[in-house]
Amino acid sequence: MDAFKNILSGDEQKQDEQKRGEHSQQQSEGSGGGGFLSSIGDRLNSAAGGGRESEKNEDYLDKGVDFVQERILHQGPQDNESAIEQAKDERISDFVRDKYKSVTGKEFPAEDKS
């Protein structure tokens, strides 16, 4: 009877090991950058003007807006924003430029990149 239990418990151990292996494989695939749908979303975001590459092309005022949002307003990292977030930041910087010009009569010192 004990031999029979050992055989069954050995099979259970193998099944447990297989389940653990499958689970860790699924976790590594899931945490390795998303998957097919995630990569499509990243590509669409980049095509719309978002993502890390677009962050590199910001002018100094846009970077200043990101700094205020991250450090003062504590809205989290601003280094990989969506296209919508970047459009919002651009509107904020355009507002600042407009108000600066209306108060001083001069253009804002940092050029606006399009």
HUSULFEN-V964709 format. One record per backbone hydrogen bond with DSSP energy under -1.0 kcal/mol. CO is the residue of the C=O (numbers start at 1). NH is the residue of the N-H. E is the energy in kcal/mol with one decimal. If there is no record, write none. Layout:
{{CO;NH;E} {CO;NH;E}}
//
This chain:
{{1;5;-2.0} {2;6;-2.4} {3;7;-2.2} {4;8;-2.3} {5;9;-3.0} {6;10;-2.2} {7;11;-2.0} {8;12;-2.4} {9;13;-2.2} {10;14;-2.0} {11;15;-2.3} {12;16;-2.6} {13;17;-2.6} {14;18;-2.4} {15;19;-2.5} {16;20;-2.5} {17;21;-2.3} {18;22;-2.5} {19;23;-2.5} {20;24;-2.5} {21;25;-1.9} {22;26;-2.2} {23;27;-2.2} {24;28;-2.3} {25;29;-2.1} {26;30;-2.3} {27;31;-2.3} {35;39;-2.3} {36;40;-1.8} {37;41;-2.2} {38;42;-2.3} {39;43;-2.1} {40;44;-2.5} {41;45;-2.3} {42;46;-2.3} {43;47;-2.5} {44;48;-1.8} {45;50;-3.0} {51;55;-1.4} {52;56;-1.2} {55;58;-1.2} {59;63;-2.0} {60;64;-2.0} {61;65;-2.3} {62;66;-2.3} {63;67;-2.2} {64;68;-2.4} {65;69;-2.4} {66;70;-2.5} {67;71;-3.2} {68;72;-1.4} {68;73;-2.5} {69;75;-2.7} {81;51;-2.9} {82;86;-2.3} {83;87;-2.1} {84;88;-2.1} {85;89;-2.4} {86;90;-2.1} {87;91;-2.0} {88;92;-2.0} {89;93;-2.5} {90;94;-2.4} {91;95;-2.1} {92;96;-2.3} {93;97;-2.5} {94;98;-2.5} {95;99;-2.6} {96;100;-2.6} {97;101;-2.4} {98;102;-2.3} {99;103;-1.9} {100;104;-2.8} {101;105;-2.1}}
//
